[in-house]
């Protein structure tokens, strides 16, 4: 039996020690076996020595809040080719489609794996699934507790009518992680009822999606709780999806990206009294320090931004006691020249009150406006993963105009006119349409780096949430080629994107009587006019895409950040490097 063992350790915050913040990969040939053992650590937001936040906050932080040290669990992943009936451990999870749950006239499973497993269990599996009306629909699960047998629990997890996408298999992994956490299971195995029809490549992506999903499903941000329960999960065996060096490589990449997603989640989850613009800049600087062989960092203060004539960005920042910080991380490949130059630009509003157009009334979600820097979290999360993976042949600029949108006597007023760094003037008819003002100067800055392609991400409009709901981001671009690239990356990542129109005729509503433009049009087509506004600050020679992620940045059910965008950005950069 050939086995690959992968250890995922050190998620969000780790216990203090002298170990530096980095993921490490160690290869050890096992004696008397053909197995290759791979061990690595997942260290997203912080480390034991270079902890990203807890040891760098001023003692007079508002509310005296510091994120706690949370000991990170270590999870060992092993890909094995053994029969599910032979596996022994705390919990066996089987992903099943609705077709897999079909039974014959004798109420026996038609699926061979389920039939074999049910036979070993004396028909209990078929009986319980019928009694609980478990049909394999997405979101369904059923648990059998089996004391005294090889598996203490057998869990069936529904995959819907069919399962062929990264999102479906990552969802399976997340369900496994949640089930393991609820059961306090230590040893878990995951199998698919029907894996025979999968190609070798499909098995590769399926196994890694399950692994990353399990890590993300197990993750819970407990840094701001006075007490928390440590997950018991130690090992996960992935059965029937192959073994070998290709899978080992994919699992390592899944580790890097999962680490980055958790880092992004922690950034968004962090309250505004902790994650100020200065702290966000410090997190970015630490990424550059940790991966100094491929990264450099430039952090501009307000005076330096003024020299660059960033009047649009500085107008938004003017009311806050926390000064703005303009962040620029620059990735250069470790060897050889870059074939392509990219820029990722993220909206970095660490808190958005709405300014003088203050957010009021039911549904305004002002208490959640810490997530208005979700775009910057995606960009910095991607930077972390790129620092770990170190792809060749691609140069990437990671840019964030970080600030707060507050209210004070020094703040921007409705009706004010600000001037962006490309010389265009903007009449501010709504101070709560501030994100696009910060992005305007960030996009001009990105174009000045000589890049060929730009993707910006922002929690920009409620209109996009109305149009696409809470789980799909809207993408806007005049470039069909760039749209194909990013949509292909999202297919691999499992994140949902939908291309929206850039209807030039709607620009009429953005015209001002006294300036080049206003910063917001009417309610109809609000996401489109916002994208058209951003387009005014992008060089026509540069391929550009805007991603409005206002919906999927946050999971209302879990009351937590999703880390949306990171996986897609990393996949897009990797595709450009090959």
VEXDREN-2710 file (C-alpha; in Angstrom, 1 decimal):
% VEXDREN-2710
k/r/px/py/pz
1/UNK/0.0/0.0/0.0
2/UNK/1.5/3.4/-1.1
3/UNK/0.7/6.2/1.3
4/UNK/1.2/9.9/1.4
5/UNK/1.0/11.6/4.8
6/UNK/0.5/15.3/5.0
7/UNK/0.5/17.2/8.3
8/UNK/-1.3/20.5/8.4
9/UNK/-0.4/22.4/11.5
10/UNK/-0.5/25.9/12.9
11/UNK/-3.6/27.6/11.8
12/UNK/-4.6/31.0/13.0
13/UNK/-2.7/31.9/16.1
14/UNK/-0.1/29.7/17.7
15/UNK/1.3/29.2/21.1
16/UNK/4.4/31.2/21.9
17/UNK/7.8/29.8/21.0
18/UNK/10.9/30.8/19.1
19/UNK/9.9/29.2/15.9
20/UNK/9.6/31.6/13.0
21/UNK/6.5/32.1/11.0
22/UNK/6.8/30.0/7.9
23/UNK/5.5/26.8/6.3
24/UNK/8.1/24.1/6.3
25/UNK/8.2/20.9/4.1
26/UNK/10.2/17.9/5.2
27/UNK/10.5/14.7/3.2
28/UNK/11.4/11.4/5.0
29/UNK/11.6/8.0/3.2
30/UNK/9.9/5.4/5.3
31/UNK/11.7/2.2/6.0
32/UNK/10.5/-1.0/4.3
33/UNK/7.8/0.8/2.4
34/UNK/7.2/2.7/-0.8
35/UNK/5.5/5.5/1.1
36/UNK/6.6/9.1/1.0
37/UNK/5.9/11.1/4.1
38/UNK/5.3/14.8/3.8
39/UNK/4.9/17.1/6.8
40/UNK/4.2/20.8/6.7
41/UNK/2.7/23.5/8.8
42/UNK/-0.1/25.9/8.1
43/UNK/0.6/29.2/9.7
44/UNK/-1.8/31.9/8.4
45/UNK/-2.3/35.0/10.5
46/UNK/0.5/34.7/12.9
47/UNK/3.3/32.6/14.1
48/UNK/4.9/31.7/17.3
49/UNK/7.6/34.2/17.2
50/UNK/6.5/36.5/14.3
51/UNK/2.9/36.5/15.5
52/UNK/1.0/38.7/13.1
53/UNK/-1.1/40.7/15.5
54/UNK/-1.1/39.9/19.2
55/UNK/2.3/41.1/20.2
56/UNK/2.4/44.3/18.1
57/UNK/-0.6/46.2/19.3
58/UNK/-0.3/49.3/21.5
59/UNK/-1.4/48.8/25.1
60/UNK/-3.9/51.6/24.8
61/UNK/-5.8/50.0/21.9
62/UNK/-9.5/50.9/22.1
63/UNK/-11.3/48.4/24.4
64/UNK/-7.9/46.9/25.4
65/UNK/-8.6/44.0/23.1
66/UNK/-5.8/41.7/22.0
67/UNK/-6.3/38.5/20.0
68/UNK/-5.5/35.5/22.2
69/UNK/-2.9/32.8/21.5
70/UNK/-4.8/29.8/20.2
71/UNK/-2.8/26.6/19.9
72/UNK/-3.2/25.3/16.4
73/UNK/-4.2/21.7/15.7
74/UNK/-2.0/19.5/13.7
75/UNK/-3.8/17.4/11.1
76/UNK/-2.2/14.6/9.2
77/UNK/-3.6/13.8/5.7
78/UNK/-3.0/10.4/4.1
79/UNK/-4.1/9.3/0.7
80/UNK/-4.7/5.5/0.7
81/UNK/-5.9/2.8/-1.5
82/UNK/-7.7/0.4/0.9
83/UNK/-11.3/-1.0/1.1
84/UNK/-13.6/1.2/3.3
85/UNK/-14.7/-1.9/5.2
86/UNK/-11.1/-2.5/6.3
87/UNK/-10.6/1.0/7.7
88/UNK/-10.6/1.5/11.5
89/UNK/-10.9/4.8/13.3
90/UNK/-13.4/7.2/14.9
91/UNK/-15.4/8.2/11.9
92/UNK/-15.8/7.1/8.3
93/UNK/-17.4/9.8/6.0
94/UNK/-18.8/8.8/2.7
95/UNK/-19.8/11.4/0.1
96/UNK/-22.9/10.2/-1.8
97/UNK/-25.0/11.6/-4.7
98/UNK/-28.7/11.1/-5.0
99/UNK/-28.1/8.4/-7.6
100/UNK/-25.8/6.6/-5.1
101/UNK/-28.7/6.3/-2.7
102/UNK/-30.9/4.3/-5.1
103/UNK/-32.1/1.0/-3.8
104/UNK/-33.5/-2.2/-5.5
105/UNK/-36.8/-3.9/-4.8
106/UNK/-35.3/-5.5/-1.7
107/UNK/-34.3/-2.2/-0.3
108/UNK/-30.6/-2.9/-0.9
109/UNK/-28.2/-0.3/-2.2
110/UNK/-27.5/-0.5/-5.9
111/UNK/-24.1/1.3/-5.4
112/UNK/-21.4/-1.3/-4.8
113/UNK/-19.5/0.5/-2.1
114/UNK/-22.7/1.3/-0.1
115/UNK/-24.0/-2.2/-0.6
116/UNK/-20.7/-3.7/0.8
117/UNK/-20.6/-1.3/3.7
118/UNK/-24.3/-1.9/4.5
119/UNK/-23.7/-5.6/4.4
120/UNK/-21.0/-5.3/7.0
121/UNK/-23.3/-3.2/9.2
122/UNK/-26.2/-5.7/9.0
123/UNK/-28.4/-3.5/6.9
124/UNK/-28.3/-0.6/9.4
125/UNK/-27.1/1.9/6.8
126/UNK/-30.1/1.3/4.4
127/UNK/-32.5/1.2/7.4
128/UNK/-31.3/4.5/8.9
129/UNK/-31.2/6.3/5.6
130/UNK/-34.8/5.4/4.9
131/UNK/-36.0/6.3/8.4
132/UNK/-34.3/9.7/8.3
133/UNK/-35.3/10.3/4.7
134/UNK/-31.7/10.8/3.7
135/UNK/-31.6/10.9/-0.1
136/UNK/-28.1/12.4/-0.8
137/UNK/-29.3/16.0/-1.4
138/UNK/-26.7/18.7/-0.9
139/UNK/-26.5/19.7/2.8
140/UNK/-28.0/16.4/4.1
141/UNK/-26.0/14.1/6.4
142/UNK/-26.8/11.2/8.6
143/UNK/-24.7/9.6/11.3
144/UNK/-24.6/6.0/12.6
145/UNK/-22.9/5.4/15.9
146/UNK/-21.4/1.9/15.9
147/UNK/-19.6/1.0/19.1
148/UNK/-17.5/-2.1/18.9
149/UNK/-17.0/-2.1/15.1
150/UNK/-14.0/-0.9/13.1
151/UNK/-15.5/2.6/12.6
152/UNK/-17.1/4.2/15.7
153/UNK/-19.3/6.3/13.4
154/UNK/-20.3/6.2/9.8
155/UNK/-21.4/9.4/8.2
156/UNK/-23.2/9.8/4.9
157/UNK/-22.8/13.3/3.4
158/UNK/-25.0/14.4/0.5
159/UNK/-23.5/15.7/-2.7
160/UNK/-26.7/16.4/-4.6
161/UNK/-27.7/15.1/-8.0
162/UNK/-24.0/14.9/-9.1
163/UNK/-20.6/15.9/-7.9
164/UNK/-18.0/17.0/-10.3
165/UNK/-16.8/20.5/-9.2
166/UNK/-14.2/21.7/-6.9
167/UNK/-16.9/23.5/-4.9
168/UNK/-18.8/20.3/-4.4
169/UNK/-15.8/18.4/-3.1
170/UNK/-14.5/21.3/-1.0
171/UNK/-18.0/21.4/0.5
172/UNK/-17.7/17.7/1.3
173/UNK/-14.4/18.4/3.1
174/UNK/-16.0/21.2/5.0
175/UNK/-18.9/19.0/6.1
176/UNK/-16.3/16.3/7.2
177/UNK/-14.4/18.9/9.2
178/UNK/-17.6/20.2/10.9
179/UNK/-18.8/16.6/11.6
180/UNK/-15.4/15.7/13.1
181/UNK/-15.5/18.8/15.3
182/UNK/-19.0/18.0/16.5
183/UNK/-18.1/14.4/17.3
184/UNK/-14.7/15.3/18.7
185/UNK/-13.3/12.6/16.4
186/UNK/-9.6/12.1/16.3
187/UNK/-9.2/9.8/13.3
188/UNK/-11.4/10.3/10.2
189/UNK/-11.5/8.7/6.7
190/UNK/-13.2/10.1/3.7
191/UNK/-14.4/8.2/0.6
192/UNK/-16.7/8.7/-2.4
193/UNK/-19.4/6.2/-3.0
194/UNK/-18.7/6.5/-6.7
195/UNK/-15.1/7.3/-7.7
196/UNK/-14.6/4.7/-10.4
197/UNK/-15.6/7.1/-13.2
198/UNK/-13.1/9.8/-12.2
199/UNK/-10.0/10.3/-14.3
200/UNK/-6.5/10.4/-12.7
201/UNK/-6.5/14.2/-13.0
202/UNK/-10.0/14.5/-11.5
203/UNK/-9.0/12.3/-8.6
204/UNK/-6.0/14.6/-8.0
205/UNK/-8.2/17.7/-7.8
206/UNK/-10.9/15.9/-5.8
207/UNK/-8.5/14.7/-3.1
208/UNK/-7.0/18.2/-2.7
209/UNK/-10.4/19.9/-2.6
210/UNK/-11.5/17.5/0.1
211/UNK/-8.3/18.1/2.1
212/UNK/-8.5/21.9/1.9
213/UNK/-12.2/21.8/2.7
214/UNK/-11.6/19.7/5.8
215/UNK/-9.1/22.3/7.1
216/UNK/-11.4/25.2/6.4
217/UNK/-14.4/23.3/7.8
218/UNK/-12.5/22.5/11.0
219/UNK/-11.3/26.1/11.4
220/UNK/-12.9/28.4/13.9
221/UNK/-11.7/31.8/14.8
222/UNK/-11.4/31.8/18.6
223/UNK/-8.9/34.5/19.0
224/UNK/-11.4/36.9/20.6
225/UNK/-13.2/34.4/22.9
226/UNK/-12.3/34.1/26.6
227/UNK/-12.6/30.3/26.3
228/UNK/-12.5/27.8/23.3
229/UNK/-12.4/24.1/22.8
230/UNK/-9.5/22.7/20.9
231/UNK/-10.5/20.4/18.0
232/UNK/-9.6/16.7/18.5
233/UNK/-9.0/15.8/14.9
234/UNK/-5.5/14.5/14.3
235/UNK/-5.6/12.5/11.1
236/UNK/-7.6/12.2/7.9
237/UNK/-7.3/9.4/5.4
238/UNK/-8.6/10.0/1.9
239/UNK/-9.6/6.6/0.5
240/UNK/-9.8/5.5/-3.1
241/UNK/-8.5/8.6/-4.9
242/UNK/-4.9/7.6/-5.6
243/UNK/-1.4/8.2/-4.2
244/UNK/1.9/9.4/-5.6
245/UNK/4.1/12.4/-6.1
246/UNK/1.6/14.4/-8.2
247/UNK/-0.9/14.2/-5.3
248/UNK/1.8/15.1/-2.8
249/UNK/2.6/18.3/-4.8
250/UNK/-1.1/19.2/-5.0
251/UNK/-1.6/18.6/-1.3
252/UNK/1.3/20.9/-0.6
253/UNK/-0.3/23.6/-2.8
254/UNK/-3.6/23.1/-1.0
255/UNK/-1.8/23.6/2.3
256/UNK/-0.4/26.9/1.1
257/UNK/-3.7/28.2/-0.2
258/UNK/-5.7/27.0/2.8
259/UNK/-3.2/28.8/5.0
260/UNK/-3.7/32.0/3.0
261/UNK/-7.5/31.7/3.1
262/UNK/-7.5/31.4/6.9
263/UNK/-5.1/34.4/7.0
264/UNK/-7.6/36.3/5.0
265/UNK/-10.5/35.2/7.1
266/UNK/-8.7/36.4/10.2
267/UNK/-8.0/39.8/8.7
268/UNK/-11.7/40.3/7.9
269/UNK/-12.9/38.9/11.2
270/UNK/-10.6/41.3/13.2
271/UNK/-12.6/44.2/14.6
272/UNK/-11.8/47.8/13.5
273/UNK/-10.4/48.7/17.0
274/UNK/-7.7/46.0/16.4
275/UNK/-7.1/46.0/12.6
276/UNK/-6.5/49.7/11.9
277/UNK/-4.9/50.9/8.6
278/UNK/-1.6/50.9/10.4
279/UNK/-2.0/47.3/11.6
280/UNK/-3.1/46.2/8.1
281/UNK/0.1/47.8/6.7
282/UNK/2.1/46.0/9.4
283/UNK/0.6/42.7/8.4
284/UNK/1.6/43.4/4.8
285/UNK/5.1/44.3/5.8
286/UNK/5.5/41.1/7.7
287/UNK/4.6/39.1/4.6
288/UNK/7.4/40.9/2.7
289/UNK/9.8/40.2/5.6
290/UNK/8.9/36.5/5.9
291/UNK/9.3/36.0/2.2
292/UNK/12.1/38.5/1.6
293/UNK/13.7/36.5/-1.1
294/UNK/10.8/37.3/-3.4
295/UNK/9.0/40.3/-1.8
296/UNK/9.7/43.9/-1.2
297/UNK/7.3/46.3/0.6
298/UNK/6.6/50.0/0.2
299/UNK/4.3/51.7/2.7
300/UNK/3.3/55.3/1.9
301/UNK/2.1/57.7/4.6
302/UNK/-0.3/60.6/4.0
303/UNK/2.4/63.1/3.1
304/UNK/3.9/60.7/0.5
305/UNK/0.4/60.1/-0.9
306/UNK/-0.1/63.8/-1.1
307/UNK/3.1/64.1/-3.1
308/UNK/1.6/61.6/-5.6
309/UNK/-1.6/63.8/-5.7
310/UNK/-3.9/61.0/-4.4
311/UNK/-6.6/63.5/-3.5
312/UNK/-9.4/61.0/-4.0
313/UNK/-8.0/58.5/-1.5
314/UNK/-6.9/61.2/1.0
315/UNK/-10.4/62.7/0.9
316/UNK/-11.9/59.5/2.3
317/UNK/-9.2/59.2/5.0
318/UNK/-9.4/62.8/6.1
319/UNK/-12.0/62.4/9.0
320/UNK/-10.2/59.5/10.8
321/UNK/-7.9/59.8/13.8
322/UNK/-6.2/56.7/12.3
323/UNK/-4.0/57.9/9.4
324/UNK/-4.1/56.2/6.0
325/UNK/-1.4/53.7/4.9
326/UNK/-0.9/53.0/1.2
327/UNK/0.4/49.4/0.8
328/UNK/2.5/48.1/-2.1
329/UNK/4.0/44.6/-2.0
330/UNK/6.1/43.6/-5.0
331/UNK/6.7/40.0/-5.9
332/UNK/9.5/39.1/-8.3
333/UNK/10.2/35.5/-9.3
334/UNK/13.2/33.8/-7.6
335/UNK/14.9/32.9/-10.9
336/UNK/14.7/34.2/-14.4
337/UNK/12.9/37.2/-15.8
338/UNK/9.1/37.7/-15.5
339/UNK/7.1/37.0/-18.7
340/UNK/4.1/38.9/-17.5
341/UNK/3.4/41.7/-15.0
342/UNK/0.2/41.6/-12.9
343/UNK/-1.4/43.8/-10.3
344/UNK/-3.9/42.8/-7.6
345/UNK/-5.7/45.8/-6.1
346/UNK/-7.9/45.5/-3.0
347/UNK/-10.3/47.9/-1.3
348/UNK/-8.9/48.5/2.2
349/UNK/-11.6/50.3/4.3
350/UNK/-10.9/48.9/7.7
351/UNK/-14.1/50.5/8.9
352/UNK/-16.8/52.4/6.9
353/UNK/-19.3/54.5/8.9
354/UNK/-20.6/56.0/5.6
355/UNK/-19.2/59.4/6.5
356/UNK/-21.7/62.2/6.6
357/UNK/-24.0/60.0/4.6
358/UNK/-23.9/57.8/7.6
359/UNK/-25.2/54.2/7.5
360/UNK/-28.5/54.2/9.3
361/UNK/-31.7/52.2/9.5
362/UNK/-32.5/48.4/9.3
363/UNK/-30.2/46.5/7.1
364/UNK/-27.5/49.1/6.9
365/UNK/-25.0/46.6/8.5
366/UNK/-22.8/49.3/10.0
367/UNK/-21.8/46.8/12.8
368/UNK/-20.3/44.6/10.1
369/UNK/-18.3/47.3/8.3
370/UNK/-15.1/45.8/9.5
371/UNK/-15.5/43.5/6.4
372/UNK/-15.2/46.5/4.1
373/UNK/-11.5/45.6/3.7
374/UNK/-12.4/42.2/2.3
375/UNK/-10.8/43.0/-1.0
376/UNK/-7.5/43.9/0.7
377/UNK/-7.7/40.6/2.7
378/UNK/-8.0/38.7/-0.6
379/UNK/-5.0/40.5/-2.1
380/UNK/-2.8/40.1/1.0
381/UNK/-4.0/36.5/1.4
382/UNK/-3.0/35.8/-2.2
383/UNK/0.4/37.5/-1.5
384/UNK/1.0/35.1/1.4
385/UNK/0.2/32.1/-0.8
386/UNK/2.4/33.4/-3.6
387/UNK/5.2/33.9/-1.1
388/UNK/5.0/30.2/-0.1
389/UNK/4.6/28.8/-3.7
390/UNK/7.0/31.2/-5.4
391/UNK/5.8/30.7/-9.0
392/UNK/8.3/31.5/-11.8
393/UNK/7.9/33.8/-14.7
394/UNK/5.4/36.2/-13.2
395/UNK/5.8/39.6/-11.5
396/UNK/2.9/40.6/-9.2
397/UNK/2.1/43.9/-7.5
398/UNK/-0.2/43.7/-4.5
399/UNK/-1.8/47.2/-3.8
400/UNK/-4.1/48.4/-1.0
401/UNK/-5.1/52.0/-0.2
402/UNK/-5.9/51.4/3.5
403/UNK/-7.9/53.9/5.5
404/UNK/-11.2/54.5/7.5
405/UNK/-14.3/56.4/6.4
406/UNK/-15.3/58.3/9.5
407/UNK/-17.0/61.6/10.5
408/UNK/-15.3/64.6/11.9
409/UNK/-14.8/68.3/11.3
410/UNK/-11.9/67.5/9.0
411/UNK/-13.9/65.0/7.0
412/UNK/-15.1/65.0/3.4
413/UNK/-18.6/66.5/2.9
414/UNK/-21.3/65.8/0.4
415/UNK/-20.8/68.2/-2.5
416/UNK/-17.0/68.4/-2.1
417/UNK/-14.8/68.0/-5.2
418/UNK/-11.7/65.8/-4.9
419/UNK/-9.0/65.4/-7.5
420/UNK/-7.5/61.9/-8.3
421/UNK/-3.9/61.3/-9.1
422/UNK/-4.6/61.1/-12.9
423/UNK/-6.0/64.7/-12.7
424/UNK/-9.7/63.8/-13.0
425/UNK/-12.1/65.6/-10.7
426/UNK/-14.9/64.0/-8.8
427/UNK/-17.9/65.6/-7.1
428/UNK/-18.7/63.6/-4.0
429/UNK/-22.5/63.3/-4.0
430/UNK/-22.4/60.5/-1.5
431/UNK/-19.7/60.0/1.2
432/UNK/-20.8/56.4/1.6
433/UNK/-19.6/55.6/-2.0
434/UNK/-16.1/55.9/-0.7
435/UNK/-14.5/52.6/-1.7
436/UNK/-14.4/53.6/-5.4
437/UNK/-12.6/56.9/-4.4
438/UNK/-9.8/55.0/-2.7
439/UNK/-9.6/52.5/-5.6
440/UNK/-9.3/55.3/-8.1
441/UNK/-5.9/56.4/-6.9
442/UNK/-4.9/52.8/-6.3
443/UNK/-5.7/51.8/-9.9
444/UNK/-3.7/54.8/-11.2
445/UNK/-0.8/53.8/-9.1
446/UNK/-1.1/50.2/-10.3
447/UNK/-1.0/51.3/-14.0
448/UNK/2.1/53.3/-13.2
449/UNK/3.9/50.1/-12.3
450/UNK/4.0/49.1/-15.9
451/UNK/1.7/46.1/-15.5
452/UNK/-0.2/44.3/-18.3
453/UNK/-3.2/43.1/-16.3
454/UNK/-5.0/44.3/-13.2
455/UNK/-7.7/42.7/-11.1
456/UNK/-9.3/44.7/-8.4
457/UNK/-11.5/43.3/-5.6
458/UNK/-13.9/45.3/-3.5
459/UNK/-16.9/45.0/-1.3
460/UNK/-18.2/47.8/-3.4
461/UNK/-22.0/47.8/-3.8
462/UNK/-25.1/46.4/-2.2
463/UNK/-26.6/46.5/-5.7
464/UNK/-24.3/43.5/-6.7
465/UNK/-25.6/41.6/-3.7
466/UNK/-29.2/42.3/-4.8
467/UNK/-28.4/41.1/-8.3
468/UNK/-26.3/38.0/-7.5
469/UNK/-27.1/37.1/-3.9
470/UNK/-24.7/36.3/-1.0
471/UNK/-22.5/33.6/-2.6
472/UNK/-21.7/35.0/-6.1
473/UNK/-19.3/37.8/-7.0
474/UNK/-19.9/40.0/-10.0
475/UNK/-17.0/40.5/-12.5
476/UNK/-16.8/43.5/-14.8
477/UNK/-14.2/43.8/-17.6
478/UNK/-14.0/45.0/-21.2
479/UNK/-11.5/42.2/-21.9
480/UNK/-12.9/38.9/-23.0
481/UNK/-9.5/37.3/-22.7
482/UNK/-9.1/38.3/-19.1
483/UNK/-12.6/37.2/-18.3
484/UNK/-11.8/33.7/-19.7
485/UNK/-8.6/33.6/-17.6
486/UNK/-10.2/34.5/-14.3
487/UNK/-13.4/32.4/-14.8
488/UNK/-11.2/29.4/-15.6
489/UNK/-9.3/30.0/-12.4
490/UNK/-12.5/30.2/-10.4
491/UNK/-13.6/26.9/-11.9
492/UNK/-10.5/25.3/-10.3
493/UNK/-10.9/27.2/-7.0
494/UNK/-14.6/26.5/-6.6
495/UNK/-15.4/30.2/-6.0
496/UNK/-18.5/31.5/-7.9
497/UNK/-18.1/34.4/-10.3
498/UNK/-20.6/35.8/-12.8
499/UNK/-19.7/38.2/-15.6
500/UNK/-21.8/41.4/-15.6
501/UNK/-22.2/44.0/-18.4
502/UNK/-20.3/47.2/-18.6
503/UNK/-23.1/49.2/-20.1
504/UNK/-21.5/52.4/-21.3
505/UNK/-24.9/54.1/-21.7
506/UNK/-25.3/54.1/-18.0
507/UNK/-22.4/56.6/-17.6
508/UNK/-24.8/59.4/-18.3
509/UNK/-26.0/59.1/-14.7
510/UNK/-22.4/59.7/-13.5
511/UNK/-21.9/63.1/-15.1
512/UNK/-21.5/66.1/-12.9
513/UNK/-22.5/69.7/-13.6
514/UNK/-19.3/71.1/-12.0
515/UNK/-16.7/68.3/-12.2
516/UNK/-15.6/65.5/-14.5
517/UNK/-18.0/63.0/-12.7
518/UNK/-19.9/62.3/-9.6
519/UNK/-19.0/59.3/-7.4
520/UNK/-22.3/57.6/-7.6
521/UNK/-25.3/57.5/-9.9
522/UNK/-28.9/56.5/-9.2
523/UNK/-30.1/53.2/-7.7
524/UNK/-30.7/51.4/-11.0
525/UNK/-27.6/49.5/-12.2
526/UNK/-25.6/50.6/-9.2
527/UNK/-22.9/47.9/-9.5
528/UNK/-22.5/48.7/-13.2
529/UNK/-22.1/52.4/-12.7
530/UNK/-19.6/51.7/-9.9
531/UNK/-17.5/49.6/-12.3
532/UNK/-17.7/52.3/-15.0
533/UNK/-16.4/54.8/-12.4
534/UNK/-13.4/52.6/-11.7
535/UNK/-12.8/52.2/-15.5
536/UNK/-12.0/56.0/-15.7
537/UNK/-8.8/55.4/-13.7
538/UNK/-7.3/52.5/-15.7
539/UNK/-5.0/52.9/-18.7
540/UNK/-6.6/51.8/-21.9
541/UNK/-3.6/49.6/-22.7
542/UNK/-4.0/47.6/-19.5
543/UNK/-6.4/44.6/-19.3
544/UNK/-8.5/45.3/-16.2
545/UNK/-11.2/43.5/-14.2
546/UNK/-13.2/44.6/-11.3
547/UNK/-14.6/42.0/-8.9
548/UNK/-17.5/43.1/-6.7
549/UNK/-17.4/40.7/-3.8
550/UNK/-19.8/42.4/-1.4
551/UNK/-22.0/39.3/-1.2
552/UNK/-19.6/36.4/-0.7
553/UNK/-17.1/38.2/1.6
554/UNK/-19.2/37.2/4.7
555/UNK/-21.1/34.1/5.8
556/UNK/-24.2/35.3/7.6
557/UNK/-25.1/31.9/8.9
558/UNK/-21.6/31.4/10.5
559/UNK/-21.3/35.1/11.3
560/UNK/-17.7/34.9/10.0
561/UNK/-15.6/35.9/7.0
562/UNK/-15.2/33.4/4.1
563/UNK/-11.7/34.3/2.7
564/UNK/-13.4/34.7/-0.7
565/UNK/-11.2/35.6/-3.7
566/UNK/-7.9/34.3/-2.4
567/UNK/-8.0/30.8/-4.1
568/UNK/-9.1/32.3/-7.4
569/UNK/-6.4/35.0/-7.4
570/UNK/-3.7/32.4/-6.6
571/UNK/-4.9/30.1/-9.3
572/UNK/-5.0/33.0/-11.8
573/UNK/-1.4/34.0/-10.9
574/UNK/-0.2/30.4/-11.3
575/UNK/-1.9/30.1/-14.7
576/UNK/-0.1/33.2/-15.8
577/UNK/3.2/31.8/-14.6
578/UNK/3.0/28.6/-16.6
END
